[in-house]
Amino acid sequence: MGALDLLTLVLGLAFAGLAKGLAGFGLPVIATPILAGVFGPRMAVAIVTIPIFAANSLLLTQGVRERHLLRGALPLVVASMIGTALGTALLVRVDERTFAILIALLVALFLLRGDRLFGDDPTAPRARVGGPLVCFFGGVLQGTTSIASPIIGSYFHARRLPAAEFVFVLAAIFELNAIVQLVGYGLQGLYTADVVAIGLVGLVPTLAALAIGVALRGRLSAVAFRRVIVVLLALAVANLLWRTFGG
């Protein structure tokens, strides 16, 4: 790995880690396209799983007081893990253009009408059915691209969770999905010595920037936090569409 490749890795993961600490998502959305330009899409997806796992581990540790939320989120977690397992098996068989269009449409729908679709009551029938479906599809995306946040993030944004709860629930779902990814990619032989080495090097800028993002999040009001989420979701979709159709 040359000096320019190393600089790209450090800056890309630092920016991604900052977004992750600030909003609870954004690491693979930002990092995967950047790393794909250097290492290729398949290798980039494998590399980014290592900092994803570490970042979510730290966010779970930091937000452990919110662990009671996981009891109500169990169907969402299970659906997301099943989707991730399926997506991992489909890594090289997906139609990226179809996925990109569908993601963009779903995120737009959730941002504009998500509160009416799912409501504030997670026990309502529409939330009990719609939530697991959304998380299953988000899991498929994580397994194939490592990018589930546009779907799952916009769903929980529509649920209007407070910042601490939002970040913790997303971290829990993404962490369990990441474990499924690690096992699946390992069985496929994607974790070569180079991939593991690059992933471990990437932990330094990722976790350093993550800590800064967490500190900044503590200074945001509820309204400002929701605005940050909307901006990051819009950027995530724009990034995904540009990578799919403009690259």
C-alpha positions as CSV (number, residue, x, y, z in Angstrom):
1,M,0.0,0.0,0.0
2,G,1.5,3.3,-1.1
3,A,1.5,6.6,0.7
4,L,-1.4,8.0,-1.3
5,D,-3.5,4.8,-0.6
6,L,-2.7,5.1,3.1
7,L,-3.7,8.7,3.2
8,T,-7.0,7.9,1.4
9,L,-7.6,5.1,4.0
10,V,-6.9,7.4,7.0
11,L,-8.9,10.4,5.8
12,G,-11.8,8.3,4.5
13,L,-12.2,6.3,7.7
14,A,-11.6,9.4,9.9
15,F,-14.5,11.2,8.2
16,A,-16.6,8.1,8.4
17,G,-15.8,7.6,12.1
18,L,-16.8,11.2,12.8
19,A,-20.2,10.7,11.2
20,K,-20.7,7.4,13.1
21,G,-20.0,9.0,16.4
22,L,-22.2,12.0,15.7
23,A,-25.2,10.2,14.3
24,G,-24.8,6.5,15.0
25,F,-24.4,5.6,11.3
26,G,-22.6,6.7,8.2
27,L,-19.3,4.7,8.5
28,P,-19.8,2.2,5.6
29,V,-21.8,4.7,3.5
30,I,-18.8,7.1,3.5
31,A,-15.9,4.7,3.8
32,T,-16.9,1.9,1.4
33,P,-17.0,4.1,-1.8
34,I,-13.7,5.8,-0.9
35,L,-11.9,2.5,-0.2
36,A,-13.5,0.9,-3.3
37,G,-11.7,3.5,-5.4
38,V,-8.4,2.2,-4.0
39,F,-8.9,-1.5,-3.3
40,G,-11.9,-2.4,-5.4
41,P,-15.5,-2.9,-4.3
42,R,-15.3,-6.5,-3.0
43,M,-12.1,-5.9,-1.0
44,A,-13.5,-2.6,0.4
45,V,-16.7,-4.2,1.7
46,A,-14.5,-6.8,3.5
47,I,-12.1,-4.2,4.9
48,V,-14.8,-1.9,6.3
49,T,-16.4,-4.6,8.4
50,I,-13.5,-4.5,10.8
51,P,-13.8,-0.8,11.8
52,I,-17.6,-1.2,11.7
53,F,-17.5,-4.0,14.3
54,A,-15.1,-2.0,16.5
55,A,-17.1,1.3,16.3
56,N,-20.4,-0.4,17.1
57,S,-18.7,-2.2,20.1
58,L,-17.6,1.2,21.5
59,L,-21.0,2.8,21.0
60,L,-22.8,-0.1,22.7
61,T,-20.4,0.2,25.6
62,Q,-21.0,3.9,25.9
63,G,-24.8,3.6,25.7
64,V,-25.2,0.5,27.8
65,R,-27.8,2.3,30.0
66,E,-30.2,2.1,27.0
67,R,-30.0,-1.8,26.9
68,H,-33.6,-2.1,28.0
69,L,-34.6,-0.9,24.5
70,L,-33.4,-4.2,23.0
71,R,-36.2,-6.2,24.5
72,G,-38.8,-4.4,22.3
73,A,-36.4,-4.4,19.3
74,L,-35.9,-8.2,19.3
75,P,-38.0,-8.9,16.1
76,L,-36.2,-6.1,14.3
77,V,-32.8,-7.5,15.3
78,V,-33.7,-11.0,14.3
79,A,-35.1,-9.9,10.9
80,S,-32.0,-7.8,10.3
81,M,-29.6,-10.7,11.1
82,I,-31.6,-13.0,8.8
83,G,-31.4,-10.4,6.0
84,T,-27.7,-10.0,6.5
85,A,-27.0,-13.7,6.3
86,L,-28.9,-13.8,3.0
87,G,-27.1,-10.7,1.7
88,T,-23.7,-12.1,2.6
89,A,-24.5,-15.1,0.5
90,L,-25.6,-12.8,-2.4
91,L,-22.6,-10.5,-2.2
92,V,-21.6,-10.9,-5.9
93,R,-25.1,-11.6,-7.3
94,V,-27.0,-8.4,-6.6
95,D,-28.2,-5.9,-9.1
96,E,-26.7,-2.7,-7.6
97,R,-28.8,-0.4,-9.8
98,T,-32.1,-1.9,-8.7
99,F,-31.0,-1.7,-5.1
100,A,-29.9,1.9,-5.4
101,I,-33.2,3.0,-6.9
102,L,-35.3,1.1,-4.3
103,I,-33.2,2.5,-1.4
104,A,-33.6,6.0,-2.6
105,L,-37.4,5.6,-3.0
106,L,-37.7,4.0,0.5
107,V,-35.6,6.7,2.2
108,A,-37.6,9.5,0.6
109,L,-40.8,7.8,1.6
110,F,-39.7,7.3,5.2
111,L,-38.4,10.9,5.6
112,L,-41.6,12.4,4.1
113,R,-44.3,10.0,5.5
114,G,-42.5,7.7,7.9
115,D,-44.2,9.0,11.0
116,R,-47.6,8.3,9.4
117,L,-46.5,4.9,8.1
118,F,-45.2,3.6,11.4
119,G,-46.5,6.0,14.1
120,D,-44.9,6.6,17.5
121,D,-46.3,3.3,19.0
122,P,-43.9,0.4,18.3
123,T,-46.7,-2.0,19.4
124,A,-49.1,-0.9,16.7
125,P,-49.9,-3.6,14.1
126,R,-48.4,-1.6,11.2
127,A,-45.2,-1.0,13.2
128,R,-45.0,-4.7,14.3
129,V,-45.2,-5.8,10.6
130,G,-43.4,-2.9,8.9
131,G,-40.4,-2.7,11.2
132,P,-39.1,-6.2,10.8
133,L,-39.6,-6.0,7.0
134,V,-37.6,-2.8,6.8
135,C,-34.9,-4.3,9.0
136,F,-34.8,-7.5,7.0
137,F,-34.2,-5.5,3.8
138,G,-31.6,-3.3,5.6
139,G,-29.9,-6.5,6.6
140,V,-29.8,-7.7,3.0
141,L,-28.1,-4.4,2.1
142,Q,-25.6,-4.7,4.9
143,G,-24.7,-8.2,3.8
144,T,-24.2,-7.3,0.2
145,T,-22.7,-3.8,0.5
146,S,-22.1,-3.1,4.3
147,I,-24.5,-0.2,3.8
148,A,-27.8,-0.6,5.8
149,S,-28.1,2.8,7.4
150,P,-30.1,4.6,4.7
151,I,-33.0,2.1,5.3
152,I,-32.7,1.3,9.0
153,G,-31.6,4.8,9.9
154,S,-34.5,6.5,8.1
155,Y,-36.9,4.0,9.8
156,F,-35.8,4.8,13.3
157,H,-35.7,8.5,12.4
158,A,-39.4,8.2,11.5
159,R,-39.9,6.6,14.9
160,R,-38.6,9.9,16.5
161,L,-36.3,8.2,19.0
162,P,-34.2,10.5,21.2
163,A,-30.5,10.8,20.2
164,A,-29.1,8.3,22.8
165,E,-31.7,5.7,22.1
166,F,-31.4,6.1,18.3
167,V,-27.6,5.6,18.4
168,F,-27.8,2.7,20.8
169,V,-30.5,0.7,18.9
170,L,-28.7,1.3,15.5
171,A,-25.4,0.2,17.1
172,A,-26.9,-3.0,18.4
173,I,-28.5,-3.9,15.1
174,F,-25.4,-3.1,13.1
175,E,-23.2,-4.9,15.5
176,L,-25.1,-8.2,15.3
177,N,-25.3,-7.8,11.5
178,A,-21.5,-7.2,11.5
179,I,-21.0,-10.5,13.4
180,V,-23.0,-12.3,10.7
181,Q,-20.9,-10.6,8.0
182,L,-17.6,-11.5,9.7
183,V,-18.6,-15.2,9.8
184,G,-20.0,-15.2,6.3
185,Y,-17.1,-13.4,4.7
186,G,-14.7,-15.5,6.6
187,L,-16.3,-18.7,5.2
188,Q,-16.0,-17.2,1.8
189,G,-12.3,-16.6,2.3
190,L,-12.5,-12.8,1.9
191,Y,-10.3,-12.1,5.0
192,T,-6.9,-12.4,3.5
193,A,-3.8,-11.2,5.4
194,D,-3.9,-7.9,3.4
195,V,-7.6,-7.3,4.2
196,V,-7.1,-7.9,7.9
197,A,-4.0,-5.8,8.1
198,I,-5.6,-2.8,6.3
199,G,-8.7,-3.1,8.5
200,L,-6.7,-3.1,11.7
201,V,-4.7,0.0,10.5
202,G,-8.0,1.7,9.8
203,L,-9.1,1.3,13.4
204,V,-6.9,4.1,14.5
205,P,-8.4,7.0,12.5
206,T,-11.9,5.5,12.8
207,L,-12.0,5.2,16.6
208,A,-10.2,8.5,17.1
209,A,-12.8,10.4,15.0
210,L,-15.6,8.4,16.5
211,A,-14.7,9.7,20.0
212,I,-14.8,13.3,18.6
213,G,-18.2,12.6,17.0
214,V,-19.6,11.3,20.3
215,A,-18.5,14.4,22.2
216,L,-20.0,16.7,19.6
217,R,-23.3,14.7,19.7
218,G,-23.6,15.5,23.4
219,R,-23.8,19.2,22.6
220,L,-26.7,18.9,20.0
221,S,-30.3,19.6,20.8
222,A,-33.0,17.1,19.8
223,V,-34.0,19.3,16.9
224,A,-30.4,19.7,15.7
225,F,-29.7,16.0,16.0
226,R,-32.7,15.2,13.8
227,R,-31.5,17.7,11.2
228,V,-28.1,16.0,11.2
229,I,-29.8,12.7,10.6
230,V,-31.8,14.0,7.7
231,V,-28.6,15.6,6.1
232,L,-26.6,12.4,6.5
233,L,-29.4,10.3,5.1
234,A,-29.7,12.6,2.1
235,L,-25.9,12.5,1.6
236,A,-25.9,8.7,1.9
237,V,-28.6,8.3,-0.8
238,A,-26.9,10.8,-3.1
239,N,-23.6,9.0,-2.6
240,L,-25.1,5.7,-3.3
241,L,-26.8,6.9,-6.5
242,W,-23.7,8.6,-7.7
243,R,-21.6,5.5,-7.1
244,T,-24.1,3.3,-8.9
245,F,-24.9,5.4,-11.9
246,G,-22.2,8.0,-12.2
247,G,-19.1,5.9,-11.6
